[in-house]
Amino acid sequence: MGFVRMFVQLGWELDWCREAGEEAKQRVVAAQPQFIEVLQALHELDWLRGKELDAACVAKLRDMVFREEDHLPSERDAREGRYRKPASLEEAATLLNSTPAWLLLEDQISERYRRGLDLRQRKAQRRADARLKEEKLEEIRRQ
């Protein structure tokens, strides 16, 4: 299992792809959703914590959450043994302790944080540009 785990983890460590070329890198990135399936089979999904996930990986994790074999008893039909899928990521994460659901929630939080940082950086850049413009105008007025 060690070899398989290392092979899958190389799917996110793309430094080695530089020598292999852009086509090889694209193929490896395209295979990341399948690598997620392998990590789940190895019970190693926690390894993905903190990794950047593209749209295909997010879709794969979302699919895993809502096709989980673990289902919740419906309130009305629990006595009859009927079960339902989780209604939301939050429900799957908290009630089922679903690792794919936790990964998706963490990724959403990270994405919001990154967008907030980006927004603040753009605002700071605009303020700096405005100050520079004002300084140039002031210099032109003095002349």
N, C-alpha and C positions, 0 to 999 in steps of 0.2 A: 504494500500500500504506500510505502514511502516514495517510490518512484512516481506513482500516479499523482500523489499529492504535489510533489515537486514539479511535475510536468504541467499540472493545472495552474499552479502558482506562477509559472513562467508566462502564462497568458496575460498577466497584469504587469509583469516586469518586462517592459518592451525594449529595454536598452539593447538587448542582443539582436533585435530585429534590424538595427541600423545596417549591420553588415549583410544581412540577408536581403534587404531591399524593402521598398515601400509595399510591393505586392504581398510579400510575406507578412508584413505588419498588419495589413488590412485583413488577411485571412485569419490571423491570430485573434484580432479584435472581433471579427465576425463569429469566431468560435466561442467567445466568452460566455454566451448564454448556455451552451452545452457544458462548458466547464463548471458552471453553477450547478447543473444537474449532478455532475460528478462529485462536487464538494458536498452536496446534500447527501448523496449516497455514502460518502465517507464520514458523515456527521462533522464536517469541517466548515460549515457555512460561516461560522463566527470569524473565520480568517478574512472575510470580505469587509469587516468593520473598518471604516475609514478609507476604503478604496473608492475611487470615483467610478460611478456606474453610469454607463450610457443608456440610452432609451431602450435598447434591446435587452439589456440586463435587468432594467427596472421592470420591463414587461414580463420577463421570465420569472422574476421573483413574485410579481403580482399573480401570475398564473399559478405558481406554487402555493401561494396563500389560499387561494379560493378553490383549489382542487385537493387540498389537504385531505388525508384520510380521516383525520380527527375532525369530528363535527360536534357541534353543540346541540344539546337536547332542546327542542323547542318547548317553550313553557307549557303550551297546551297539550302536546303529545308526548311529553317525557315519560308518562306512565305506560304508554304503548310502545316505547322504544324507538320512536321516530326522532331523527336528528336533522339538523340544518347546518348549512355552511355559515361561516361567520358573515355578518352583515357589513363589516368595515375592517380596515387595517387595525384600528385601535382595539376592536373586539377580538380579532385573531391574536394580536400581540398580548393583550392582558389576560384573556380567558384561556386561550390555548397555549400561550407562551411560544408562539410560532416565531422561529428565528427569521424566516423570510420577511414576516411582517415587521419585526423589530428593525431589520436592515433597511426596509423601505421607509419606515418612520424616521430613522436616523438620517437617511439620505435626504429626505424632505427637509429636515431641520438644517442639515449642512448646506443644502441648496439655498434656503432662505437666508442663511448667514452669509454665504458667498455673494448673493445678490445684494444684500444690505451693505456689505463691504464695498462692492463695486459701485453702488450708488453713492456712498460716502466719498469714495475716491474721485468719482466724476464731479461731484459738487465741489470738492476741494480744488480740483483742477480748474473748474470754471471760475472759482473765486481767485485763484492765482492768476489766471489769464486776464480776468477783469482788472486786478491790481496792476498787472504789467501794462495793460492798455491805458489805464489811468496815468501811470508814471510816464509813459511815452507821450500822452497828450499834454501832460504838465510840462514835460521837457520841450515840446514843440511850442507851447505858449510862452515859455521863458525866452525863446529865441526870437 
